[in-house]
Amino acid sequence: MRRRERWGRRCARRSVEAGVRVPGHTEEKTQWEHPKTGKRKRVAGDLPYGWEQETAENGQVFFVDHINKRTTYLDPRLAFTVDDNPTKPTIRQRYDGSTTAMEILQGRDFSGKVVLVTGANSGIGFETAKSFALHGAHVILACRNMTRASEAVSRILGEWHKAKAEAMTLDLALLHSVQHFAEAFKAKNVSLHVLVCNAAAFALPWSLTKDGLETTFQVNHLGHFYLVQLLQDVLCRSAPARVIVVSSESHRFTDISDSSGQLDFSRLSPSQNDYWAMLAYNRSKLCNILFSNELHRRLSPRGVTSNAVHPGNMMYSSIHRSWWVYTLLFTLARPFTKSMVYVSPRGFSLKEQAKKPHTQARMEFRKDKRIILLEKDSALIRSLEGHSL
Protein backbone atom coordinates (compact mmCIF):
# COMPACT_ATOMS: atom_id res chain seq x y z
CA MET A 1 0.00 0.00 0.00
CA ARG A 2 2.84 2.39 0.88
CA ARG A 3 4.57 1.53 -2.38
CA ARG A 4 1.39 2.39 -4.30
CA GLU A 5 1.09 5.71 -2.45
CA ARG A 6 4.70 6.61 -3.19
CA TRP A 7 4.19 5.66 -6.84
CA GLY A 8 0.99 7.75 -6.94
CA ARG A 9 2.76 10.79 -5.52
CA ARG A 10 5.52 10.45 -8.10
CA CYS A 11 2.93 10.22 -10.93
CA ALA A 12 1.07 13.24 -9.59
CA ARG A 13 4.31 15.25 -9.29
CA ARG A 14 5.39 14.32 -12.82
CA SER A 15 1.93 15.11 -14.17
CA VAL A 16 2.02 18.58 -12.64
CA GLU A 17 5.51 19.15 -14.03
CA ALA A 18 4.27 18.10 -17.47
CA GLY A 19 1.36 20.51 -17.22
CA VAL A 20 -1.56 18.11 -17.45
CA ARG A 21 -4.75 17.76 -15.40
CA VAL A 22 -5.09 14.41 -13.64
CA PRO A 23 -7.09 12.87 -10.84
CA GLY A 24 -5.39 13.16 -7.45
CA HIS A 25 -3.77 9.79 -6.91
CA THR A 26 -3.34 10.07 -3.16
CA GLU A 27 -6.42 12.04 -2.10
CA GLU A 28 -8.80 10.29 -4.55
CA LYS A 29 -9.93 13.72 -5.70
CA THR A 30 -9.67 15.63 -8.95
CA GLN A 31 -7.29 18.45 -9.77
CA TRP A 32 -9.57 21.01 -11.39
CA GLU A 33 -7.16 23.84 -12.15
CA HIS A 34 -4.60 23.51 -14.91
CA PRO A 35 -1.17 24.16 -13.32
CA LYS A 36 0.06 26.31 -16.23
CA THR A 37 -2.91 27.97 -17.94
CA GLY A 38 -5.06 28.39 -14.83
CA LYS A 39 -8.13 27.11 -16.66
CA ARG A 40 -10.67 25.33 -14.50
CA LYS A 41 -13.01 22.43 -15.21
CA ARG A 42 -16.19 21.30 -13.51
CA VAL A 43 -18.57 18.36 -13.65
CA ALA A 44 -21.90 19.15 -15.31
CA GLY A 45 -25.11 17.29 -15.98
CA ASP A 46 -26.54 14.08 -14.62
CA LEU A 47 -24.71 10.80 -14.28
CA PRO A 48 -24.67 8.62 -17.42
CA TYR A 49 -27.67 6.37 -17.61
CA GLY A 50 -27.23 3.23 -15.54
CA TRP A 51 -24.88 4.88 -13.01
CA GLU A 52 -25.75 5.62 -9.40
CA GLN A 53 -23.90 7.48 -6.66
CA GLU A 54 -23.71 5.74 -3.29
CA THR A 55 -21.96 6.33 0.02
CA ALA A 56 -20.01 3.71 1.96
CA GLU A 57 -20.22 3.29 5.75
CA ASN A 58 -17.03 5.31 6.20
CA GLY A 59 -18.55 8.22 4.27
CA GLN A 60 -16.60 7.57 1.06
CA VAL A 61 -18.62 8.35 -2.06
CA PHE A 62 -18.43 5.81 -4.88
CA PHE A 63 -20.21 5.17 -8.17
CA VAL A 64 -21.92 2.00 -9.43
CA ASP A 65 -22.36 1.17 -13.13
CA HIS A 66 -25.34 -1.21 -13.14
CA ILE A 67 -25.13 -1.89 -16.88
CA ASN A 68 -21.49 -3.05 -16.95
CA LYS A 69 -21.58 -4.20 -13.29
CA ARG A 70 -18.56 -2.28 -12.04
CA THR A 71 -17.81 0.08 -9.15
CA THR A 72 -15.34 2.95 -8.92
CA TYR A 73 -14.43 5.95 -6.79
CA LEU A 74 -14.11 8.15 -9.88
CA ASP A 75 -17.08 10.19 -11.05
CA PRO A 76 -17.85 8.98 -14.63
CA ARG A 77 -18.75 12.54 -15.56
CA LEU A 78 -15.05 13.40 -15.41
CA ALA A 79 -14.84 12.30 -19.06
CA PHE A 80 -17.32 15.04 -19.99
CA THR A 81 -16.23 18.04 -17.92
CA VAL A 82 -16.90 21.58 -19.13
CA ASP A 83 -14.99 24.84 -18.73
CA ASP A 84 -15.79 26.61 -15.49
CA ASN A 85 -15.09 29.96 -17.17
CA PRO A 86 -15.91 29.25 -20.82
CA THR A 87 -14.31 31.49 -23.38
CA LYS A 88 -15.43 32.12 -26.94
CA PRO A 89 -16.80 28.96 -28.60
CA THR A 90 -14.55 27.01 -30.90
CA ILE A 91 -15.49 25.88 -34.39
CA ARG A 92 -14.39 22.31 -33.71
CA GLN A 93 -17.24 19.88 -34.37
CA ARG A 94 -18.59 17.91 -31.44
CA TYR A 95 -19.12 14.62 -33.25
CA ASP A 96 -17.28 12.85 -36.05
CA GLY A 97 -17.31 9.63 -38.04
CA SER A 98 -16.25 7.59 -35.00
CA THR A 99 -19.06 8.83 -32.75
CA THR A 100 -21.56 6.19 -31.63
CA ALA A 101 -25.23 6.61 -30.82
CA MET A 102 -24.47 5.89 -27.16
CA GLU A 103 -21.99 8.77 -27.07
CA ILE A 104 -24.48 11.19 -28.60
CA LEU A 105 -27.08 10.36 -25.94
CA GLN A 106 -24.52 10.36 -23.12
CA GLY A 107 -25.88 12.08 -20.02
CA ARG A 108 -29.47 12.24 -21.27
CA ASP A 109 -32.30 10.59 -19.39
CA PHE A 110 -35.26 9.52 -21.54
CA SER A 111 -37.23 7.99 -18.69
CA GLY A 112 -40.94 8.47 -19.32
CA LYS A 113 -40.42 9.05 -23.06
CA VAL A 114 -41.93 6.81 -25.73
CA VAL A 115 -39.90 6.25 -28.90
CA LEU A 116 -41.11 4.46 -32.03
CA VAL A 117 -38.52 3.24 -34.57
CA THR A 118 -39.48 1.57 -37.85
CA GLY A 119 -37.18 -1.08 -39.30
CA ALA A 120 -35.49 -1.43 -35.91
CA ASN A 121 -34.49 -5.10 -36.01
CA SER A 122 -31.10 -4.44 -37.64
CA GLY A 123 -28.66 -1.80 -38.81
CA ILE A 124 -29.09 1.86 -37.97
CA GLY A 125 -32.63 1.29 -36.72
CA PHE A 126 -31.49 -1.26 -34.16
CA GLU A 127 -28.63 0.89 -32.89
CA THR A 128 -31.04 3.82 -32.55
CA ALA A 129 -33.62 1.76 -30.68
CA LYS A 130 -30.99 0.21 -28.41
CA SER A 131 -29.45 3.56 -27.51
CA PHE A 132 -32.82 5.06 -26.60
CA ALA A 133 -33.75 1.99 -24.54
CA LEU A 134 -30.46 2.01 -22.62
CA HIS A 135 -31.11 5.65 -21.74
CA GLY A 136 -34.49 4.94 -20.18
CA ALA A 137 -36.96 5.38 -23.03
CA HIS A 138 -39.84 3.01 -23.70
CA VAL A 139 -38.93 1.89 -27.22
CA ILE A 140 -41.25 0.21 -29.71
CA LEU A 141 -39.58 -1.65 -32.57
CA ALA A 142 -41.97 -1.54 -35.54
CA CYS A 143 -40.86 -4.31 -37.91
CA ARG A 144 -42.23 -6.52 -40.67
CA ASN A 145 -40.46 -9.68 -39.47
CA MET A 146 -41.60 -10.35 -35.91
CA THR A 147 -39.10 -13.15 -35.40
CA ARG A 148 -36.15 -10.87 -36.05
CA ALA A 149 -37.84 -8.05 -34.12
CA SER A 150 -38.24 -10.28 -31.06
CA GLU A 151 -34.58 -11.27 -31.32
CA ALA A 152 -33.64 -7.58 -31.42
CA VAL A 153 -35.67 -6.94 -28.27
CA SER A 154 -33.91 -9.85 -26.55
CA ARG A 155 -30.52 -8.39 -27.48
CA ILE A 156 -31.47 -5.06 -25.94
CA LEU A 157 -32.76 -6.69 -22.76
CA GLY A 158 -29.60 -8.77 -22.65
CA GLU A 159 -27.56 -5.59 -22.30
CA TRP A 160 -29.81 -4.17 -19.58
CA HIS A 161 -32.62 -6.19 -18.07
CA LYS A 162 -34.48 -3.05 -16.96
CA ALA A 163 -34.74 -1.69 -20.51
CA LYS A 164 -38.25 -1.10 -21.84
CA ALA A 165 -38.44 -2.46 -25.37
CA GLU A 166 -41.17 -4.27 -27.27
CA ALA A 167 -41.87 -5.29 -30.86
CA MET A 168 -44.96 -4.63 -32.96
CA THR A 169 -45.83 -5.75 -36.48
CA LEU A 170 -45.64 -3.11 -39.22
CA ASP A 171 -45.42 -3.84 -42.94
CA LEU A 172 -45.03 -0.58 -44.83
CA ALA A 173 -45.72 -2.40 -48.12
CA LEU A 174 -49.32 -2.91 -46.94
CA LEU A 175 -51.34 0.19 -46.15
CA HIS A 176 -53.80 -2.01 -44.27
CA SER A 177 -50.91 -3.12 -42.01
CA VAL A 178 -49.99 0.51 -41.37
CA GLN A 179 -53.57 1.26 -40.38
CA HIS A 180 -53.76 -1.79 -38.13
CA PHE A 181 -50.47 -0.82 -36.46
CA ALA A 182 -51.68 2.71 -35.76
CA GLU A 183 -54.88 1.37 -34.20
CA ALA A 184 -52.92 -1.08 -32.04
CA PHE A 185 -50.54 1.66 -30.93
CA LYS A 186 -53.38 4.02 -29.99
CA ALA A 187 -55.01 1.20 -28.01
CA LYS A 188 -51.99 1.27 -25.68
CA ASN A 189 -53.00 4.78 -24.54
CA VAL A 190 -49.40 5.96 -24.37
CA SER A 191 -47.70 9.11 -25.58
CA LEU A 192 -45.39 9.33 -28.57
CA HIS A 193 -42.46 11.68 -28.11
CA VAL A 194 -40.12 10.51 -30.89
CA LEU A 195 -41.05 8.82 -34.16
CA VAL A 196 -38.09 7.64 -36.24
CA CYS A 197 -39.06 6.75 -39.81
CA ASN A 198 -36.05 4.58 -40.56
CA ALA A 199 -37.23 1.52 -42.55
CA ALA A 200 -36.29 1.51 -46.23
CA ALA A 201 -35.93 -0.72 -49.28
CA PHE A 202 -33.04 -0.39 -51.72
CA ALA A 203 -32.21 -1.90 -55.11
CA LEU A 204 -35.42 -3.91 -55.33
CA PRO A 205 -36.50 -5.42 -58.65
CA TRP A 206 -39.68 -3.84 -60.01
CA SER A 207 -42.81 -5.03 -58.30
CA LEU A 208 -46.17 -3.70 -57.21
CA THR A 209 -47.55 -3.93 -53.69
CA LYS A 210 -51.03 -5.25 -52.99
CA ASP A 211 -52.09 -1.61 -52.99
CA GLY A 212 -51.04 -1.32 -56.65
CA LEU A 213 -48.02 0.94 -56.08
CA GLU A 214 -44.33 0.49 -56.85
CA THR A 215 -42.73 -1.16 -53.81
CA THR A 216 -39.75 1.16 -53.22
CA PHE A 217 -41.97 4.25 -53.31
CA GLN A 218 -44.53 2.79 -50.91
CA VAL A 219 -42.06 1.33 -48.39
CA ASN A 220 -39.68 4.29 -48.29
CA HIS A 221 -42.15 7.14 -48.46
CA LEU A 222 -45.87 6.51 -48.72
CA GLY A 223 -46.02 3.99 -45.86
CA HIS A 224 -44.27 6.41 -43.50
CA PHE A 225 -46.39 9.30 -44.77
CA TYR A 226 -49.54 7.35 -43.94
CA LEU A 227 -48.16 6.27 -40.55
CA VAL A 228 -47.41 9.85 -39.50
CA GLN A 229 -50.86 11.00 -40.60
CA LEU A 230 -52.51 8.29 -38.51
CA LEU A 231 -50.40 9.12 -35.44
CA GLN A 232 -50.46 12.88 -35.87
CA ASP A 233 -53.00 13.45 -33.09
CA VAL A 234 -50.92 11.36 -30.66
CA LEU A 235 -47.79 13.34 -31.52
CA CYS A 236 -49.56 16.65 -30.93
CA ARG A 237 -50.93 15.48 -27.58
CA SER A 238 -47.41 14.41 -26.58
CA ALA A 239 -45.77 17.74 -27.48
CA PRO A 240 -42.98 18.55 -27.39
CA ALA A 241 -42.50 15.69 -29.86
CA ARG A 242 -40.29 15.01 -32.85
CA VAL A 243 -40.42 13.13 -36.13
CA ILE A 244 -37.13 11.97 -37.65
CA VAL A 245 -37.19 10.93 -41.30
CA VAL A 246 -34.09 9.03 -42.44
CA SER A 247 -33.45 10.24 -45.97
CA SER A 248 -30.27 10.15 -48.05
CA GLU A 249 -27.85 12.46 -49.80
CA SER A 250 -28.85 10.66 -53.01
CA HIS A 251 -32.06 12.71 -53.08
CA ARG A 252 -30.02 15.33 -54.96
CA PHE A 253 -29.57 13.08 -58.00
CA THR A 254 -33.12 12.95 -59.27
CA ASP A 255 -36.19 14.98 -60.05
CA ILE A 256 -39.91 14.34 -59.77
CA SER A 257 -41.08 17.18 -61.99
CA ASP A 258 -41.92 17.10 -65.67
CA SER A 259 -40.55 19.43 -68.35
CA SER A 260 -43.04 22.15 -67.37
CA GLY A 261 -41.99 22.06 -63.71
CA GLN A 262 -45.13 20.31 -62.48
CA LEU A 263 -45.13 17.25 -60.28
CA ASP A 264 -45.09 14.10 -62.40
CA PHE A 265 -46.94 11.41 -60.44
CA SER A 266 -45.93 8.74 -62.95
CA ARG A 267 -42.33 9.13 -61.77
CA LEU A 268 -43.25 8.31 -58.20
CA SER A 269 -44.70 4.90 -59.02
CA PRO A 270 -43.31 4.11 -62.50
CA SER A 271 -44.21 1.26 -64.80
CA GLN A 272 -41.83 -1.64 -65.27
CA ASN A 273 -40.47 -0.19 -68.54
CA ASP A 274 -39.62 3.15 -66.85
CA TYR A 275 -38.21 1.62 -63.68
CA TRP A 276 -34.60 1.85 -62.51
CA ALA A 277 -33.93 0.71 -58.94
CA MET A 278 -31.41 3.42 -58.01
CA LEU A 279 -33.55 6.18 -59.48
CA ALA A 280 -36.62 4.89 -57.64
CA TYR A 281 -34.67 4.96 -54.38
CA ASN A 282 -33.43 8.50 -55.02
CA ARG A 283 -36.94 9.72 -55.76
CA SER A 284 -38.32 8.16 -52.59
CA LYS A 285 -35.59 9.91 -50.57
CA LEU A 286 -36.48 13.23 -52.23
CA CYS A 287 -40.08 12.63 -51.18
CA ASN A 288 -38.80 12.10 -47.63
CA ILE A 289 -37.17 15.54 -47.65
CA LEU A 290 -40.22 17.32 -49.04
CA PHE A 291 -42.53 15.52 -46.62
CA SER A 292 -40.38 16.35 -43.58
CA ASN A 293 -40.16 20.02 -44.50
CA GLU A 294 -43.91 20.37 -44.99
CA LEU A 295 -44.67 18.37 -41.85
CA HIS A 296 -42.47 20.70 -39.82
CA ARG A 297 -44.18 23.76 -41.32
CA ARG A 298 -47.61 22.44 -40.37
CA LEU A 299 -46.96 20.90 -36.95
CA SER A 300 -44.18 23.00 -35.42
CA PRO A 301 -46.71 25.58 -34.15
CA ARG A 302 -48.30 22.69 -32.23
CA GLY A 303 -45.03 21.59 -30.63
CA VAL A 304 -44.07 18.83 -33.09
CA THR A 305 -40.85 19.29 -35.03
CA SER A 306 -39.70 17.26 -38.01
CA ASN A 307 -36.17 16.70 -39.27
CA ALA A 308 -34.83 14.77 -42.26
CA VAL A 309 -31.37 13.28 -41.77
CA HIS A 310 -28.67 11.71 -43.93
CA PRO A 311 -27.15 8.74 -42.06
CA GLY A 312 -23.78 9.05 -43.78
CA ASN A 313 -22.08 7.62 -46.85
CA MET A 314 -19.46 5.66 -44.90
CA MET A 315 -21.83 3.56 -42.80
CA TYR A 316 -21.98 -0.13 -43.67
CA SER A 317 -25.36 -1.83 -43.33
CA SER A 318 -27.34 -4.60 -44.99
CA ILE A 319 -29.57 -2.33 -47.08
CA HIS A 320 -27.91 -3.69 -50.23
CA ARG A 321 -29.13 -7.27 -49.67
CA SER A 322 -31.81 -7.16 -52.39
CA TRP A 323 -29.44 -7.34 -55.40
CA TRP A 324 -26.13 -9.14 -55.78
CA VAL A 325 -24.55 -6.32 -57.84
CA TYR A 326 -24.92 -3.82 -55.00
CA THR A 327 -23.86 -6.49 -52.52
CA LEU A 328 -20.63 -6.89 -54.48
CA LEU A 329 -20.06 -3.11 -54.60
CA PHE A 330 -20.76 -2.71 -50.88
CA THR A 331 -18.42 -5.60 -50.11
CA LEU A 332 -15.59 -3.97 -52.07
CA ALA A 333 -16.19 -0.71 -50.23
CA ARG A 334 -16.45 -2.39 -46.82
CA PRO A 335 -12.80 -1.76 -45.76
CA PHE A 336 -13.40 1.98 -46.18
CA THR A 337 -16.68 2.19 -44.29
CA LYS A 338 -17.62 2.40 -40.63
CA SER A 339 -19.12 -0.72 -39.12
CA MET A 340 -21.84 -0.62 -36.48
CA VAL A 341 -20.20 -3.64 -34.78
CA TYR A 342 -16.81 -2.76 -33.31
CA VAL A 343 -14.05 -5.21 -34.18
CA SER A 344 -10.69 -5.01 -32.45
CA PRO A 345 -7.37 -5.34 -34.34
CA ARG A 346 -7.24 -8.97 -33.18
CA GLY A 347 -10.39 -9.63 -35.17
CA PHE A 348 -12.80 -10.12 -32.27
CA SER A 349 -15.98 -8.11 -31.85
CA LEU A 350 -16.91 -6.89 -28.39
CA LYS A 351 -19.69 -9.48 -28.29
CA GLU A 352 -17.19 -12.26 -29.01
CA GLN A 353 -14.78 -10.93 -26.40
CA ALA A 354 -17.55 -10.96 -23.82
CA LYS A 355 -17.84 -14.75 -24.25
CA LYS A 356 -14.16 -15.32 -23.42
CA PRO A 357 -12.76 -15.95 -19.96
CA HIS A 358 -12.77 -12.71 -18.00
CA THR A 359 -9.00 -12.30 -17.74
CA GLN A 360 -8.33 -12.99 -21.42
CA ALA A 361 -11.11 -10.73 -22.68
CA ARG A 362 -10.02 -7.96 -20.30
CA MET A 363 -6.42 -8.07 -21.52
CA GLU A 364 -7.39 -7.98 -25.21
CA PHE A 365 -9.93 -5.23 -24.54
CA ARG A 366 -7.34 -3.01 -22.92
CA LYS A 367 -4.78 -3.51 -25.69
CA ASP A 368 -7.00 -1.66 -28.16
CA LYS A 369 -6.26 2.02 -27.72
CA ARG A 370 -9.37 3.12 -29.60
CA ILE A 371 -11.68 1.65 -26.99
CA ILE A 372 -10.38 3.47 -23.90
CA LEU A 373 -10.20 7.25 -24.26
CA LEU A 374 -7.38 7.62 -21.73
CA GLU A 375 -5.22 4.76 -23.04
CA LYS A 376 -2.55 7.21 -24.21
CA ASP A 377 -1.47 7.58 -20.59
CA SER A 378 -1.00 3.99 -19.44
CA ALA A 379 0.20 5.14 -16.02
CA LEU A 380 -3.02 7.06 -15.49
CA ILE A 381 -5.06 4.01 -16.49
CA ARG A 382 -3.26 1.87 -13.91
CA SER A 383 -3.83 4.51 -11.26
CA LEU A 384 -7.54 4.60 -12.05
CA GLU A 385 -7.69 0.84 -11.68
CA GLY A 386 -6.11 1.17 -8.28
CA HIS A 387 -9.07 3.25 -7.11
CA SER A 388 -11.69 0.67 -8.16
CA LEU A 389 -13.58 -0.97 -5.31
C-alpha positions, 0 to 999 in steps of 0.5 A: 500500500505504501509503495502504491502511495509513493508511486501515486505521488511520483505520478502526480508530481510528474503530471504537474511538471508536465502541465496536465490535469489528472485525478489526485492519486493520493487524495482520490480527488480531482485536480480542477485547475490547470497548473500552467494555464489556470483554466478550470473544469467542472462536472456538469449534468446528470450521471450517465444512464445506468450509473448511481452514486452511493456512500459507503459506511465510512462516508466515502462516495463511490459510483456504481455502473449497473449496466457493466456491473462495475464500481469505482471511486471516480465520477464517470462525468469526469470524461465530460467536464466543461470549462468553469469559465468558458471562453469564446466557442470554438469551431471544432465539431462535437461529433465525427465519423467515429461517434456512436449513438451511445456517445451522442445520448450520453448524459441524457435521461429519456425515462418516461419518453416513448420512442417508435422506430421503424425497421429497428431489427437491424442496422441503424434502426437497431442501434437507434432503438438500443441507444434510446432503450439504454437511456431509459426510453420506452422503445417500440420496434416496428418491424415486418419480421416479428421473429427478427424483431423479437430477437432484437428486443432480446438483445437489448434486454440482454444488455440491460434487463431493466430496458423497456423495449417491445416489438410490434408488427408493421409492414409498410408495403401494406397500407392495411398493415400501417392502419392496423399498427396505428390502431394497435398503438393508440389502443396502448394509450401511451404518448409518442415523443419521438417517431423515427421513420427509418425503414427503407428498401433499396435496389429492389427489382420492379414489383407492385404492392397489394395496394397497386403501387411500386414497392420502393416508393410505398415502403420508403415514403408513402407507408411512412407518410400514412403512418405519420398521418394516422399518429399525428394526433398522438404526436400533438398530444405528446408535445414537445414531440419530434419526427425523424425521417431518415433520408439520403444524400442521393435525393439530390440526384433525381427529379420528380417534376416534368418538363413544365416544372409540375409534379409528375406522379408517374415518376413516383410509381413508375411502370416496369419499362420506366423503372430503374432501382437506383432512381426509384430509391433516389426519388423516394428519398427526395419525397422524404425531404419534401414531406419532412419540410412540410410536416415541420411547417404544419406541426411545429406551431403545435409543438411537433418538429420534423427533421430529415437526416442523412445517415452518412455515406461511410456507414456499412449496413445490410440495405444492399441485400436485395441485389447481388450487384450492390452487394458486391459493390458494398463488399468492395467498399467495406474496408473503407466504411464504418461498421456498427459492430466494433471489431478489435485489431485482433479480429474479435468483436466486443460481443465475441470478447464478452464470451471469453474468460474474463481475464483474457477478454479484459487483456485484449480489450485493454490492448485496443487504444481506440476503446479506452479514451485515456489509453494514451497515458497507461500510467493514469489508467493503472492509477484509475484501476487502483481506485476501483472498489 
